[in-house]
Amino acid sequence: MAMEAGEIERMIKAAIPDAAVEIRDLAGDGDHYAATVTSAAFKGLPRVRQHQMVYDALGGRMGGVLHALALTTVVGE
């Protein structure tokens, strides 16, 4: 069962309300996505912690329902 890009975006925004989220389906199969997440909440955090915030927002779906997510985080204003 695949996840839709809109569902991924909603989950991230629910956990990081100021986030600007851009999702791209890399393979057209609903399993391999690239996401760019921009948020002021990332300010002062190491990149690994920024990524953990996004993975936490996805509630354990990484590696299961969501097979692969190429993640880029950006510190917003």
N, C-alpha and C positions, 0 to 999 in steps of 0.2 A: 504494500500500500504506500503510495507516494504522498508527499506533502505538496500543497500548492504554494506558490510564491506569496500570495496574499495572506495565507495563514502564517507563514514565517514572519512577514512584516508585522502583522497584528500582534503576534507574541512578543516580538522585540519591542515594539512601541508600548505595549502594556507594562513591560518591565523597565523601560528607559523612555519615559514619556516625551522627552525633547528630541529623541533620535530622528534623524533623517535616514531613511533606509532605502537602498537601491538593491533589488534582487534581479539576478540574471540566471535563467535556466541554461546551464552549459551544454547539456546533452539532449535536451528535449524530452527527457524521460521522467521528469519530476523527482529525480533522486540526486542530481548533481547540480548544485547551485553555487553561484558566487554572490557574496553580499558585501556591500560597503555600508558601514554604519557610522554616522557622524553624530557626536553628542558632546556637549559641554561636560557631561558626567565623567568623561574619560580624562579630564584635565588632571595632570599630576600623577596619573597611574601608569605603571609600566604596561607595555603592549600586551603581555601575557594576562595581566589582570583585566584589561579591556576586553580581551577575547573571552575570558571566563565569564564576564558579565553577560555577554551575548549568549554564550552557551547555556548559562544558567537560565536565561530568559526562555530558551527553547525547551526547558523542562525535561531534560534527559532524552530528547528525541534524536540527538546526534548519534550516528552509528546504528540506529534502529530504523525508524520511519524515515528519517532524513539521513541518507547514506553518506553524502559528502557535501561540505560547505566550505568553499574557499573564502575566507573571511579577511576583510580589510577594515580596520577601525581608524577613524580620524577624529582628532579633538576639535570640537566645534566651538563657536564663540559663545 
